[in-house]
Amino acid sequence: MNRKIKIILVDDHNLFRESLSFLLSKSKKIEIIAEAENGEVFLKLLDKMIPDVVLMDINMPNMDGIEATKRALERYPNLKIIALSMNGDEAYYYKMIQVGAKGFVLKKASSEELEEAIETVLNGNDFFSPELMKNIIINFGSTKEIKTDKGPKYINLSNRENDVLKLICNGFTTKEISNMLFISTRTVEGHKSRIMDKLDAQNTANIIIQAIRNKLIDI
């Protein structure tokens, strides 16, 4: 993509919006085209402009990020939305994923991680904070949404797919995995796509859940 990635930033804290907007303005790839302080204002903006990616806070007055994401995707199903959160609370994660968010990033994330999240989601993949993924692994046994009575099944992964799977489950990003295995990010995404097919997973969190469920990794 030669043109800049157009972003709408939705957050009820002016200082955070200003800080994040300033941070992202340093990137040659990203342009903040509009800001909104809550979901209602954001939905009105969509009548005037359609961004490439939306950075969406969750807790906001009048209309929160969960409801705003749901309504926005009902109108524009191909819209890419990344949830922003102060913490890695899995309850928020599940709610945002249920309404269609493609990513979940902690507000304390580095600019590099946020930029990677934006590019990853824009390219049709999902991106979730490594810290959140670790929380899911730690709390797997007591999380109601992912409990199951089904036993493990045989899943045939190649050696390289196993390498990639273990790194995903340890919270490493696509870029980090590519550096560690000395392969391109595109190759990593290819392995990840095949892993998702074999595990019948819809996103990174589902990969981890299915890996644990089918005893492909130890916790």
N, CA, C and O of each residue as an XYZ file, in Angstrom:
876
protein
N       0.846     -1.196      0.000
C       0.000      0.000      0.000
C       0.880      1.244      0.000
O       1.646      1.479      0.934
N       0.754      2.055     -1.087
C       1.582      3.247     -1.202
C       0.994      4.419     -0.427
O       1.733      5.222      0.144
N      -0.334      4.521     -0.403
C      -0.952      5.606      0.344
C      -0.938      5.296      1.834
O      -0.724      4.157      2.248
N      -1.168      6.331      2.623
C      -1.168      6.138      4.071
C      -2.422      5.383      4.524
O      -3.483      5.471      3.906
N      -2.265      4.647      5.610
C      -3.387      3.918      6.197
C      -4.250      4.906      6.974
O      -3.769      5.566      7.895
N      -5.508      5.005      6.607
C      -6.407      5.989      7.225
C      -7.041      5.405      8.492
O      -7.642      4.330      8.474
N      -6.886      6.152      9.592
C      -7.317      5.674     10.906
C      -8.343      6.620     11.527
O      -8.196      7.840     11.453
N      -9.383      6.050     12.138
C     -10.252      6.813     13.037
C      -9.960      6.331     14.455
O      -9.967      5.130     14.725
N      -9.706      7.268     15.347
C      -9.379      6.966     16.737
C     -10.583      7.286     17.623
O     -11.068      8.418     17.628
N     -11.060      6.300     18.365
C     -12.242      6.475     19.214
C     -11.862      6.225     20.672
O     -11.542      5.099     21.053
N     -11.900      7.282     21.481
C     -11.551      7.174     22.902
C     -12.100      8.389     23.624
O     -12.073      9.495     23.084
N     -12.599      8.200     24.839
C     -13.224      9.312     25.551
C     -12.232     10.183     26.314
O     -12.630     11.203     26.875
N     -10.962      9.815     26.351
C      -9.960     10.617     27.048
C      -9.178     11.475     26.050
O      -8.427     10.959     25.222
N      -9.370     12.788     26.145
C      -8.719     13.699     25.209
C      -7.206     13.547     25.214
O      -6.567     13.528     24.162
N      -6.641     13.439     26.410
C      -5.189     13.362     26.527
C      -4.653     12.108     25.845
O      -3.620     12.154     25.178
N      -5.351     10.995     26.012
C      -4.904      9.758     25.368
C      -4.999      9.881     23.857
O      -4.083      9.469     23.146
N      -6.102     10.447     23.352
C      -6.254     10.615     21.908
C      -5.145     11.489     21.351
O      -4.561     11.182     20.311
N      -4.859     12.578     22.048
C      -3.806     13.481     21.583
C      -2.449     12.789     21.582
O      -1.669     12.934     20.640
N      -2.174     12.039     22.640
C      -0.886     11.349     22.750
C      -0.737     10.287     21.667
O       0.308     10.185     21.024
N      -1.787      9.502     21.471
C      -1.724      8.437     20.477
C      -1.669      9.005     19.063
O      -0.950      8.495     18.205
N      -2.432     10.058     18.834
C      -2.416     10.709     17.527
C      -1.027     11.250     17.209
O      -0.542     11.113     16.086
N      -0.392     11.863     18.201
C       0.967     12.387     18.019
C       1.947     11.253     17.747
O       2.819     11.364     16.885
N       1.793     10.165     18.491
C       2.689      9.020     18.343
C       2.577      8.421     16.940
O       3.587      8.143     16.293
N       1.346      8.227     16.479
C       1.137      7.612     15.173
C       1.468      8.555     14.027
O       1.768      8.110     12.919
N       1.415      9.863     14.292
C       1.732     10.835     13.242
C       3.195     10.752     12.817
O       3.566     11.227     11.744
N       4.022     10.143     13.669
C       5.439      9.985     13.335
C       5.657      8.898     12.288
O       6.703      8.842     11.642
N       4.667      8.045     12.132
C       4.774      6.970     11.149
C       4.496      7.512      9.751
O       3.580      8.312      9.560
N       5.273      7.081      8.791
C       5.069      7.494      7.406
C       3.939      6.706      6.750
O       3.519      7.015      5.635
N       3.449      5.684      7.457
C       2.437      4.808      6.875
C       1.020      5.133      7.327
O       0.054      4.666      6.723
N       0.888      5.935      8.392
C      -0.412      6.092      9.048
C      -0.870      7.544      9.081
O      -0.069      8.458      9.272
N      -2.174      7.742      8.891
C      -2.776      9.074      8.979
C      -4.062      8.993      9.809
O      -4.959      8.211      9.495
N      -4.144      9.798     10.857
C      -5.381      9.891     11.642
C      -6.316     10.850     10.911
O      -6.033     12.045     10.830
N      -7.418     10.344     10.383
C      -8.320     11.197      9.602
C      -9.445     11.781     10.449
O     -10.083     12.752     10.043
N      -9.695     11.196     11.625
C     -10.748     11.726     12.499
C     -10.625     11.103     13.883
O     -10.022     10.045     14.062
N     -11.220     11.797     14.863
C     -11.258     11.301     16.236
C     -12.687     11.413     16.759
O     -13.451     12.278     16.330
N     -13.035     10.532     17.685
C     -14.367     10.570     18.301
C     -14.236     10.240     19.776
O     -13.402      9.424     20.168
N     -15.076     10.886     20.601
C     -14.984     10.678     22.042
C     -15.910      9.572     22.560
O     -15.841      9.208     23.734
N     -16.770      9.040     21.696
C     -17.615      7.906     22.090
C     -18.190      7.246     20.846
O     -17.981      7.709     19.725
N     -18.918      6.154     21.064
C     -19.444      5.394     19.950
C     -20.451      6.148     19.104
O     -20.486      5.973     17.886
N     -21.270      6.980     19.724
C     -22.276      7.733     18.976
C     -21.625      8.678     17.973
O     -22.036      8.747     16.815
N     -20.614      9.400     18.422
C     -19.905     10.330     17.534
C     -19.216      9.557     16.415
O     -19.214      9.992     15.263
N     -18.638      8.425     16.750
C     -17.957      7.594     15.758
C     -18.906      7.153     14.651
O     -18.561      7.238     13.472
N     -20.098      6.682     15.016
C     -21.050      6.216     14.015
C     -21.484      7.338     13.083
O     -21.734      7.100     11.901
N     -21.575      8.552     13.600
C     -21.908      9.700     12.750
C     -20.777      9.999     11.775
O     -21.017     10.409     10.639
N     -19.539      9.791     12.228
C     -18.388     10.008     11.345
C     -18.414      9.056     10.154
O     -17.988      9.412      9.055
N     -18.917      7.845     10.379
C     -18.950      6.858      9.303
C     -19.877      7.267      8.164
O     -19.769      6.739      7.058
N     -20.794      8.210      8.428
C     -21.652      8.728      7.364
C     -20.862      9.612      6.411
O     -21.286      9.858      5.281
N     -19.708     10.090      6.875
C     -18.905     11.028      6.083
C     -17.629     10.410      5.526
O     -17.130     10.844      4.488
N     -17.099      9.396      6.212
C     -15.815      8.817      5.804
C     -15.703      7.378      6.281
O     -16.248      7.008      7.321
N     -14.988      6.574      5.505
C     -14.740      5.183      5.878
C     -13.227      4.992      5.998
O     -12.508      5.120      5.007
N     -12.743      4.689      7.198
C     -11.301      4.510      7.401
C     -10.853      3.113      6.971
O     -11.674      2.238      6.696
N      -9.553      2.928      6.919
C      -9.012      1.588      6.691
C      -9.087      0.768      7.976
O      -9.408     -0.420      7.956
N      -8.782      1.434      9.099
C      -8.767      0.765     10.401
C      -9.323      1.709     11.465
O      -9.102      2.918     11.409
N     -10.044      1.148     12.431
C     -10.554      1.910     13.574
C      -9.855      1.423     14.837
O      -9.768      0.220     15.081
N      -9.356      2.365     15.640
C      -8.808      2.043     16.956
C      -9.879      2.408     17.976
O     -10.178      3.586     18.171
N     -10.451      1.407     18.621
C     -11.666      1.587     19.421
C     -11.442      1.319     20.910
O     -11.095      0.206     21.307
N     -11.647      2.356     21.724
C     -11.650      2.158     23.175
C     -12.889      1.335     23.544
O     -13.850      1.280     22.777
N     -12.863      0.707     24.700
C     -13.998     -0.132     25.102
C     -14.928      0.598     26.061
O     -16.132      0.672     25.815
N     -14.393      1.133     27.141
C     -15.220      1.815     28.146
C     -15.374      3.290     27.809
O     -14.437      4.071     27.979
N     -16.558      3.673     27.331
C     -16.840      5.068     26.983
C     -18.275      5.405     27.369
O     -19.125      4.515     27.395
N     -18.563      6.676     27.671
C     -19.936      7.083     27.999
C     -20.820      7.117     26.757
O     -20.326      7.134     25.630
N     -22.126      7.126     26.976
C     -23.140      7.222     25.915
C     -23.242      5.945     25.084
O     -24.307      5.335     25.004
N     -22.129      5.544     24.465
C     -22.099      4.265     23.754
C     -20.697      3.697     23.832
O     -19.738      4.330     23.390
N     -20.578      2.504     24.395
C     -19.241      1.928     24.570
C     -18.720      1.303     23.278
O     -19.424      1.250     22.270
N     -17.484      0.835     23.327
C     -16.842      0.291     22.142
C     -17.460     -1.001     21.645
O     -17.415     -1.293     20.450
N     -18.033     -1.774     22.547
C     -18.654     -3.038     22.151
C     -19.883     -2.779     21.284
O     -20.029     -3.367     20.212
N     -20.760     -1.903     21.747
C     -21.970     -1.577     20.988
C     -21.622     -0.842     19.697
O     -22.225     -1.097     18.654
N     -20.652      0.069     19.763
C     -20.247      0.825     18.574
C     -19.673     -0.104     17.509
O     -19.956      0.054     16.321
N     -18.872     -1.065     17.933
C     -18.297     -2.029     16.992
C     -19.395     -2.862     16.339
O     -19.383     -3.078     15.127
N     -20.335     -3.323     17.145
C     -21.444     -4.127     16.629
C     -22.240     -3.363     15.577
O     -22.528     -3.894     14.505
N     -22.598     -2.112     15.883
C     -23.417     -1.321     14.953
C     -22.637     -0.948     13.697
O     -23.182     -0.954     12.593
N     -21.359     -0.624     13.875
C     -20.537     -0.241     12.724
C     -20.395     -1.404     11.743
O     -20.474     -1.209     10.530
N     -20.185     -2.608     12.266
C     -19.990     -3.769     11.397
C     -21.293     -4.256     10.780
O     -21.276     -4.936      9.755
N     -22.416     -3.916     11.392
C     -23.704     -4.222     10.767
C     -23.870     -3.382      9.506
O     -24.468     -3.830      8.528
N     -23.339     -2.169      9.535
C     -23.421     -1.270      8.382
C     -22.292     -1.500      7.393
O     -22.496     -1.446      6.180
N     -21.101     -1.756      7.915
C     -19.917     -1.928      7.068
C     -19.179     -3.201      7.503
O     -18.235     -3.122      8.289
N     -19.593     -4.358      7.010
C     -19.042     -5.642      7.474
C     -17.536     -5.805      7.261
O     -16.896     -6.589      7.962
N     -16.970     -5.076      6.307
C     -15.543     -5.228      6.009
C     -14.656     -4.264      6.789
O     -13.440     -4.240      6.596
N     -15.256     -3.475      7.663
C     -14.488     -2.515      8.456
C     -13.557     -3.256      9.418
O     -13.952     -4.235     10.050
N     -12.314     -2.773      9.517
C     -11.327     -3.396     10.406
C     -11.274     -2.609     11.719
O     -10.942     -1.423     11.722
N     -11.599     -3.264     12.822
C     -11.633     -2.592     14.124
C     -10.698     -3.291     15.105
O     -10.745     -4.510     15.272
N      -9.846     -2.493     15.752
C      -8.941     -2.982     16.784
C      -9.376     -2.393     18.114
O      -9.495     -1.174     18.244
N      -9.614     -3.241     19.100
C      -9.999     -2.776     20.431
C      -8.775     -2.305     21.204
O      -7.709     -2.917     21.140
N      -8.946     -1.208     21.935
C      -7.896     -0.691     22.811
C      -8.363     -0.846     24.252
O      -9.504     -0.518     24.575
N      -7.490     -1.343     25.116
C      -7.890     -1.551     26.508
C      -6.747     -1.235     27.452
O      -5.576     -1.392     27.108
N      -7.103     -0.785     28.653
C      -6.098     -0.494     29.671
C      -5.527     -1.774     30.262
O      -4.415     -1.766     30.789
N      -6.266     -2.866     30.183
C      -5.780     -4.117     30.762
C      -6.160     -5.289     29.877
O      -6.936     -5.150     28.931
N      -5.604     -6.437     30.199
C      -5.853     -7.631     29.397
C      -7.019     -8.449     29.901
O      -6.942     -9.677     29.942
N      -8.100     -7.789     30.285
C      -9.274     -8.480     30.817
C      -9.911     -9.343     29.723
O     -10.354     -8.832     28.695
N      -9.948    -10.652     29.960
C     -10.484    -11.564     28.947
C     -11.973    -11.342     28.677
O     -12.446    -11.604     27.571
N     -12.714    -10.862     29.680
C     -14.146    -10.638     29.488
C     -14.372     -9.633     28.362
O     -15.233     -9.832     27.506
N     -13.591     -8.549     28.371
C     -13.695     -7.559     27.303
C     -13.280     -8.167     25.974
O     -13.897     -7.917     24.938
N     -12.225     -8.970     26.022
C     -11.739     -9.601     24.787
C     -12.850    -10.414     24.132
O     -13.125    -10.244     22.944
N     -13.486    -11.290     24.893
C     -14.510    -12.156     24.317
C     -15.681    -11.347     23.767
O     -16.225    -11.674     22.712
N     -16.065    -10.304     24.474
C     -17.183     -9.483     24.003
C     -16.838     -8.773     22.701
O     -17.662     -8.717     21.788
N     -15.625     -8.228     22.609
C     -15.227     -7.524     21.390
C     -15.081     -8.482     20.214
O     -15.449     -8.140     19.090
N     -14.550     -9.673     20.456
C     -14.413    -10.651     19.384
C     -15.782    -11.126     18.918
O     -15.997    -11.341     17.725
N     -16.702    -11.288     19.855
C     -18.053    -11.734     19.506
C     -18.750    -10.746     18.578
O     -19.530    -11.155     17.717
N     -18.481     -9.455     18.740
C     -19.135     -8.461     17.878
C     -18.325     -8.169     16.619
O     -18.768     -7.397     15.769
N     -17.134     -8.779     16.487
C     -16.428     -8.680     15.211
C     -15.109     -7.942     15.165
O     -14.573     -7.733     14.077
N     -14.560     -7.534     16.309
C     -13.254     -6.858     16.293
C     -12.188     -7.813     15.768
O     -12.245     -9.015     16.027
N     -11.213     -7.277     15.029
C     -10.158     -8.097     14.441
C      -8.871     -8.066     15.247
O      -7.927     -8.794     14.939
N      -8.824     -7.226     16.281
C      -7.608     -7.146     17.078
C      -7.896     -6.608     18.463
O      -8.951     -6.025     18.714
N      -6.948     -6.812     19.354
C      -7.076     -6.345     20.734
C      -5.678     -5.959     21.200
O      -4.796     -6.811     21.305
N      -5.478     -4.668     21.479
C      -4.155     -4.162     21.856
C      -4.262     -3.389     23.162
O      -5.192     -2.606     23.354
N      -3.316     -3.609     24.051
C      -3.285     -2.863     25.303
C      -2.807     -1.441     25.047
O      -1.957     -1.204     24.188
N      -3.364     -0.493     25.805
C      -2.995      0.908     25.611
C      -1.532      1.181     25.946
O      -0.962      2.165     25.476
N      -0.933      0.332     26.741
C       0.471      0.517     27.097
C       1.415     -0.089     26.057
O       2.631     -0.077     26.248
N       0.874     -0.610     24.974
C       1.697     -1.228     23.934
C       2.616     -0.194     23.295
O       2.308      0.997     23.278
N       3.732     -0.653     22.775
C       4.678      0.234     22.096
C       4.096      0.674     20.760
O       3.176      0.047     20.236
N       4.638      1.757     20.216
C       4.177      2.236     18.911
C       4.448      1.189     17.838
O       3.684      1.062     16.881
N       5.547      0.432     18.002
C       5.886     -0.618     17.038
C       4.826     -1.721     17.045
O       4.416     -2.206     15.991
N       4.386     -2.111     18.247
C       3.363     -3.156     18.341
C       2.042     -2.671     17.766
O       1.357     -3.420     17.070
N       1.679     -1.427     18.049
C       0.423     -0.884     17.546
C       0.454     -0.783     16.025
O      -0.532     -1.092     15.355
N       1.592     -0.347     15.483
C       1.713     -0.240     14.030
C       1.641     -1.628     13.393
O       1.033     -1.802     12.337
N       2.258     -2.603     14.034
C       2.180     -3.978     13.522
C       0.740     -4.478     13.562
O       0.286     -5.152     12.638
N       0.024     -4.146     14.636
C      -1.376     -4.560     14.755
C      -2.208     -3.973     13.619
O      -3.023     -4.667     13.011
N      -1.999     -2.704     13.341
C      -2.744     -2.022     12.275
C      -2.477     -2.681     10.926
O      -3.412     -2.970     10.179
N      -1.210     -2.918     10.615
C      -0.853     -3.519      9.334
C      -1.360     -4.958      9.233
O      -1.825     -5.387      8.177
N      -1.266     -5.697     10.336
C      -1.711     -7.094     10.340
C      -3.209     -7.193     10.079
O      -3.650     -8.000      9.261
N      -3.987     -6.372     10.775
C      -5.439     -6.385     10.609
C      -5.830     -5.903      9.214
O      -6.745     -6.450      8.598
N      -5.144     -4.893      8.725
C      -5.443     -4.370      7.394
C      -5.214     -5.430      6.320
O      -5.902     -5.445      5.299
N      -4.256     -6.308      6.552
C      -3.937     -7.364      5.587
C      -4.845     -8.586      5.720
O      -4.620     -9.611      5.077
N      -5.875     -8.465      6.564
C      -6.863     -9.533      6.658
C      -6.622    -10.552      7.743
O      -7.327    -11.558      7.820
N      -5.623    -10.303      8.591
C      -5.323    -11.225      9.687
C      -5.751    -10.604     11.015
O      -6.117     -9.430     11.068
N      -5.704    -11.390     12.076
C      -6.049    -10.856     13.387
C      -4.783    -10.604     14.203
O      -3.733    -11.192     13.945
N      -4.905     -9.725     15.186
C      -3.756     -9.400     16.036
C      -4.249     -9.205     17.461
O      -5.154     -8.410     17.716
N      -3.643     -9.942     18.389
C      -4.022     -9.812     19.788
C      -2.788     -9.656     20.652
O      -1.781    -10.333     20.443
N      -2.868     -8.771     21.614
C      -1.755     -8.489     22.510
C      -1.163     -9.770     23.087
O      -1.895    -10.604     23.619
N       0.154     -9.934     22.986
C       0.801    -11.117     23.569
C       0.474    -11.289     25.052
O       0.338    -12.414     25.532
N       0.347    -10.178     25.776
C       0.027    -10.265     27.208
C      -1.351    -10.873     27.421
O      -1.554    -11.665     28.341
N      -2.292    -10.500     26.568
C      -3.633    -11.076     26.653
C      -3.585    -12.572     26.383
O      -4.244    -13.355     27.069
N      -2.807    -12.967     25.386
C      -2.697    -14.384     25.052
C      -2.154    -15.188     26.234
O      -2.613    -16.298     26.505
N      -1.180    -14.620     26.928
C      -0.616    -15.305     28.094
C      -1.666    -15.444     29.197
O      -1.733    -16.470     29.875
N      -2.485    -14.403     29.371
C      -3.550    -14.468     30.380
C      -4.549    -15.575     30.058
O      -5.033    -16.268     30.953
N      -4.851    -15.732     28.774
C      -5.791    -16.769     28.359
C      -5.233    -18.150     28.680
O      -5.956    -19.031     29.145
N      -3.928    -18.329     28.423
C      -3.294    -19.614     28.723
C      -3.344    -19.901     30.221
O      -3.714    -20.995     30.645
N      -2.965    -18.893     31.018
C      -2.914    -19.065     32.472
C      -4.289    -19.397     33.043
O      -4.419    -20.242     33.929
N      -5.318    -18.718     32.521
C      -6.662    -18.879     33.083
C      -7.531    -19.859     32.304
O      -8.740    -19.939     32.518
N      -6.903    -20.599     31.404
C      -7.667    -21.481     30.512
C      -8.641    -22.385     31.266
O      -9.804    -22.517     30.883
N      -8.157    -23.000     32.333
C      -8.966    -23.991     33.030
C     -10.210    -23.448     33.678
O     -11.168    -24.193     33.888
N     -10.229    -22.147     34.009
C     -11.366    -21.594     34.740
C     -12.197    -20.628     33.911
O     -13.093    -19.972     34.442
N     -11.914    -20.533     32.619
C     -12.639    -19.586     31.777
C     -13.836    -20.270     31.139
O     -13.680    -21.174     30.318
N     -15.018    -19.842     31.515
C     -16.251    -20.508     31.118
C     -16.407    -20.576     29.602
O     -16.853    -21.594     29.071
N     -16.041    -19.489     28.892
C     -16.310    -19.448     27.464
C     -15.566    -20.512     26.671
O     -15.987    -20.860     25.568
N     -14.462    -21.039     27.212
C     -13.662    -21.954     26.417
C     -13.570    -23.348     27.020
O     -12.761    -24.165     26.579
N     -14.386    -23.623     28.015
C     -14.404    -24.978     28.553
C     -15.057    -25.931     27.550
O     -15.905    -25.520     26.758
N     -14.663    -27.187     27.587
C     -15.237    -28.171     26.685
C     -15.168    -29.552     27.312
O     -14.282    -29.829     28.121
N     -16.107    -30.423     26.936
C     -16.075    -31.798     27.411
C     -15.399    -32.712     26.391
O     -15.188    -33.893     26.668
N     -15.058    -32.182     25.216
C     -14.444    -32.987     24.176
C     -12.986    -33.288     24.517
O     -12.260    -32.429     25.019
N     -12.578    -34.507     24.240
C     -11.195    -34.886     24.473
C     -10.313    -34.443     23.319
O     -10.808    -33.924     22.318
N      -8.992    -34.646     23.457
C      -8.065    -34.245     22.402
C      -8.230    -35.105     21.153
O      -8.628    -36.266     21.245
N      -7.929    -34.544     19.998
C      -7.970    -35.302     18.751
C      -6.597    -35.235     18.081
O      -5.793    -34.355     18.390
N      -6.337    -36.154     17.178
C      -5.042    -36.191     16.504
C      -4.992    -35.105     15.440
O      -5.863    -35.028     14.574
N      -3.969    -34.273     15.515
C      -3.774    -33.199     14.542
C      -2.349    -33.294     14.017
O      -1.390    -33.225     14.786
N      -2.218    -33.451     12.715
C      -0.912    -33.651     12.091
C      -0.313    -32.318     11.648
O      -0.674    -31.784     10.599
N       0.600    -31.788     12.451
C       1.309    -30.561     12.108
C       2.723    -30.904     11.664
O       3.340    -31.836     12.180
N       3.229    -30.140     10.699
C       4.619    -30.322     10.283
C       5.541    -29.809     11.384
O       5.094    -29.129     12.307
N       6.824    -30.135     11.286
C       7.789    -29.662     12.278
C       7.809    -28.141     12.347
O       7.852    -27.558     13.430
N       7.776    -27.503     11.172
C       7.802    -26.035     11.144
C       6.517    -25.460     11.711
O       6.556    -24.452     12.415
N       5.390    -26.073     11.424
C       4.124    -25.604     11.989
C       4.132    -25.740     13.505
O       3.601    -24.882     14.211
N       4.731    -26.809     14.005
C       4.868    -26.967     15.457
C       5.736    -25.871     16.054
O       5.443    -25.355     17.132
N       6.816    -25.515     15.342
C       7.693    -24.433     15.811
C       6.916    -23.126     15.915
O       6.994    -22.417     16.918
N       6.163    -22.822     14.855
C       5.384    -21.582     14.818
C       4.304    -21.604     15.895
O       4.079    -20.600     16.571
N       3.640    -22.736     16.054
C       2.578    -22.861     17.058
C       3.103    -22.577     18.459
O       2.478    -21.832     19.214
N       4.233    -23.156     18.811
C       4.795    -22.963     20.146
C       5.134    -21.496     20.394
O       4.937    -20.986     21.497
N       5.643    -20.820     19.367
C       5.996    -19.406     19.523
C       4.741    -18.541     19.637
O       4.712    -17.589     20.416
N       3.708    -18.871     18.864
C       2.432    -18.155     18.989
C       1.897    -18.290     20.410
O       1.448    -17.315     21.012
N       1.951    -19.507     20.935
C       1.418    -19.770     22.274
C       2.261    -19.146     23.375
O       1.810    -19.026     24.514
N       3.477    -18.749     23.041
C       4.326    -18.047     23.998
C       4.219    -16.535     23.854
O       4.971    -15.788     24.480
N       3.265    -16.084     23.013
C       2.968    -14.663     22.937
C       3.793    -13.863     21.958
O       3.748    -12.633     21.984
N       4.553    -14.526     21.088
C       5.374    -13.787     20.136
C       4.544    -13.340     18.937
O       3.641    -14.051     18.497
N       4.856    -12.162     18.416
C       4.146    -11.622     17.261
C       4.698    -12.229     15.977
O       5.733    -12.895     15.985
N       3.990    -11.990     14.876
C       4.426    -12.503     13.573
C       5.830    -12.031     13.237
O       6.665    -12.809     12.777
N       6.080    -10.765     13.467
C       7.400    -10.210     13.159
C       8.480    -10.853     14.023
O       9.561    -11.173     13.530
N       8.196    -11.041     15.295
C       9.168    -11.673     16.194
C       9.430    -13.121     15.790
O      10.570    -13.586     15.831
N       8.378    -13.828     15.402
C       8.539    -15.221     14.975
C       9.388    -15.301     13.716
O      10.240    -16.180     13.589
N       9.153    -14.378     12.784
C       9.941    -14.383     11.545
C      11.421    -14.175     11.840
O      12.275    -14.800     11.212
N      11.722    -13.305     12.786
C      13.120    -13.054     13.159
C      13.737    -14.261     13.859
O      14.898    -14.596     13.619
N      12.970    -14.905     14.714
C      13.490    -16.037     15.478
C      13.716    -17.274     14.613
O      14.637    -18.052     14.862
N      12.873    -17.453     13.599
C      12.978    -18.637     12.739
C      13.683    -18.341     11.417
O      13.874    -19.231     10.589
N      14.069    -17.070     11.233
C      14.783    -16.654     10.017
C      13.962    -16.930      8.755
O      14.478    -17.435      7.758
N      12.690    -16.591      8.822
C      11.799    -16.698      7.674
C      11.027    -15.389      7.543
O      11.007    -14.587      8.476
N      10.396    -15.169      6.402
C       9.666    -13.923      6.179
C       8.354    -13.909      6.954
O       7.840    -14.956      7.347
N       7.820    -12.709      7.167
C       6.525    -12.597      7.844
C       5.426    -13.261      7.018
O       4.482    -13.827      7.569
N       5.555    -13.188      5.693
C       4.560    -13.838      4.830
C       4.568    -15.356      5.032
O       3.520    -16.001      5.048
N       5.779    -15.911      5.187
C       5.885    -17.355      5.429
C       5.264    -17.719      6.773
O       4.582    -18.737      6.896
N       5.506    -16.873      7.788
C       4.903    -17.110      9.104
C       3.385    -17.111      8.990
O       2.715    -17.985      9.540
N       2.842    -16.122      8.270
C       1.387    -16.045      8.114
C       0.855    -17.260      7.366
O      -0.249    -17.729      7.641
N       1.650    -17.776      6.409
C       1.244    -18.982      5.694
C       1.148    -20.180      6.625
O       0.182    -20.941      6.582
N       2.172    -20.336      7.473
C       2.139    -21.421      8.464
C       0.961    -21.240      9.419
O       0.264    -22.198      9.755
N       0.753    -19.994      9.848
C      -0.333    -19.710     10.784
C      -1.690    -20.042     10.169
O      -2.570    -20.583     10.839
N      -1.850    -19.712      8.883
C      -3.106    -19.996      8.192
C      -3.374    -21.499      8.131
O      -4.504    -21.942      8.334
N      -2.328    -22.280      7.851
C      -2.496    -23.736      7.798
C      -2.787    -24.315      9.188
O      -3.573    -25.251      9.335
N      -2.133    -23.733     10.203
C      -2.401    -24.167     11.583
C      -3.863    -23.905     11.943
O      -4.524    -24.747     12.550
N      -4.360    -22.721     11.560
C      -5.756    -22.377     11.844
C      -6.703    -23.358     11.165
O      -7.697    -23.780     11.757
N      -6.393    -23.722      9.915
C      -7.243    -24.679      9.198
C      -7.264    -26.030      9.908
O      -8.320    -26.638     10.082
N      -6.081    -26.489     10.313
C      -5.980    -27.808     10.945
C      -6.618    -27.838     12.335
O      -7.145    -28.863     12.768
N      -6.561    -26.703     13.020
C      -7.134    -26.643     14.371
C      -8.578    -26.154     14.371
O      -9.232    -26.114     15.413
N      -9.070    -25.782     13.179
C     -10.412    -25.200     13.078
C     -10.518    -23.983     13.990
O     -11.471    -23.838     14.755
N      -9.510    -23.109     13.887
C      -9.433    -21.902     14.717
C      -9.738    -20.674     13.869
O      -9.407    -20.625     12.685
N     -10.377    -19.678     14.493
C     -10.754    -18.465     13.768
C      -9.782    -17.308     13.977
O      -9.746    -16.375     13.175
N      -9.005    -17.365     15.038
C      -8.073    -16.280     15.327
C      -6.965    -16.793     16.237
O      -6.931    -17.973     16.585
N      -6.061    -15.896     16.618
C      -4.905    -16.289     17.418
C      -5.314    -16.916     18.745
O      -4.746    -17.927     19.160
N      -6.289    -16.322     19.406
C      -6.729    -16.869     20.691
C      -7.275    -18.276     20.522
O      -7.020    -19.148     21.353
N      -8.034    -18.505     19.437
C      -8.569    -19.844     19.186
C      -7.454    -20.846     18.916
O      -7.563    -22.013     19.293
N      -6.374    -20.392     18.260
C      -5.221    -21.274     18.036
C      -4.697    -21.776     19.375
O      -4.469    -22.972     19.559
N      -4.508    -20.844     20.308
C      -3.964    -21.198     21.624
C      -4.915    -22.130     22.369
O      -4.491    -23.127     22.954
N      -6.196    -21.797     22.340
C      -7.192    -22.613     23.033
C      -7.216    -24.035     22.472
O      -7.227    -25.008     23.226
N      -7.226    -24.144     21.139
C      -7.261    -25.468     20.521
C      -5.963    -26.232     20.754
O      -5.977    -27.455     20.893
N      -4.844    -25.516     20.796
C      -3.556    -26.166     21.052
C      -3.533    -26.786     22.446
O      -3.037    -27.896     22.638
N      -4.075    -26.050     23.416
C      -4.139    -26.572     24.784
C      -5.144    -27.717     24.861
O      -4.870    -28.759     25.457
N      -6.299    -27.512     24.257
C      -7.375    -28.504     24.305
C      -6.927    -29.843     23.713
O      -7.298    -30.908     24.207
N      -6.125    -29.771     22.646
C      -5.687    -30.983     21.962
C      -4.281    -31.417     22.360
O      -3.649    -32.238     21.695
N      -3.806    -30.831     23.482
C      -2.533    -31.232     24.087
C      -1.351    -31.109     23.129
O      -0.448    -31.946     23.125
N      -1.374    -30.041     22.312
C      -0.255    -29.778     21.412
C       0.837    -28.988     22.110
O       1.977    -28.954     21.648
N       0.488    -28.347     23.232
C       1.470    -27.647     24.058
C       1.186    -27.977     25.513
O       0.094    -28.428     25.859
N       2.175    -27.749     26.354
C       2.010    -27.962     27.789
C       1.757    -26.633     28.477
O       2.319    -25.615     28.073
N       0.914    -26.622     29.522
C       0.676    -25.409     30.303
C       0.955    -25.701     31.768
O       0.818    -24.815     32.611
